[in-house]
Every structure is written in structure tokens, then in C-alpha cells.
Amino acid sequence: SNCHSDVATVLRQHYNRPYFLPVDSESSQVDWIFMGGPGLGAFVHLDYVQRPSWQAQISGQKTWTLIPTPECEHVCTALNVTVSKGDIIVLDTNQWYHATYIHPGEISITIGSEYD
């Protein structure tokens, strides 16, 4: 996570907020940068963040495994979503257990932020 306002200002000069977010939605002051090589990116977990997030795949390819919480298992099923360079995934990582797998090839670089 980046929580230094000067660094955030410089970082945000290199990307645009996703066009599909509502104009009146607020973004977090904290941006995330995830980088990794082939293999397991993150074990299955829930996040404890304030809001849903968007995550843009800048380089490489990553598969997200999304698993519903036990109270939703009767209406939701697990799914896998693969994102490639240029794709953006929007999800509430407080509501879905998730894990990531980074595919061989280019290094995986993902940037993201919370929004409401």
C-alpha cells in the first residue's frame, strides 16, 4: 500500500481513474501496487478494508479464484476470473474469499484502489 500523499500524487499522474466508476464516487487516498512472478500470488483470504476496490492489470496475467462466504454458498458458487494486461476487475474483497495465481510470462503488476 502507498499511504504517503506525495508519492500518491506522483503515482496518480501515471494512470487515470477507471472511466466506469460513477463520477460522484470517492476513491481511497491509498493506492495498492501488487507485483509478483509465476505461481501462487496470494493464499485464500478475506480483506479487511473499508470499501470495494478496482484492480487494473498493468502487466502479465493473473487468475482470481473467488469463493463465497459460508452464508452465501447456497446462492453463489466459486468462480475463476483471469485478467490480462489492460483488464480491470471490480470486487468487494471483504465479501468474497479470494486467492490469486500468476501465470508464467511477464511479471504481474496490478494497481488498484478502494472506491465507494
C-alpha positions, 0 to 999 in steps of 0.5 A, a space after each residue: 500500500 502507498 499511504 504517503 500523499 506525495 508519492 500518491 500524487 506522483 503515482 496518480 499522474 501515471 494512470 487515470 481513474 477507471 472511466 466506469 466508476 460513477 463520477 460522484 464516487 470517492 476513491 481511497 487516498 491509498 493506492 495498492 501496487 501488487 507485483 509478483 512472478 509465476 505461481 501462487 500470488 496470494 493464499 485464500 483470504 478475506 480483506 479487511 478494508 473499508 470499501 470495494 476496490 478496482 484492480 487494473 492489470 498493468 502487466 502479465 496475467 493473473 487468475 482470481 479464484 473467488 469463493 463465497 462466504 459460508 452464508 452465501 454458498 447456497 446462492 453463489 458458487 466459486 468462480 475463476 476470473 483471469 485478467 490480462 494486461 489492460 483488464 480491470 476487475 471490480 470486487 468487494 474483497 471483504 465479501 468474497 474469499 479470494 486467492 490469486 495465481 500468476 501465470 508464467 510470462 511477464 511479471 504481474 503488476 496490478 494497481 488498484 484502489 478502494 472506491 465507494 
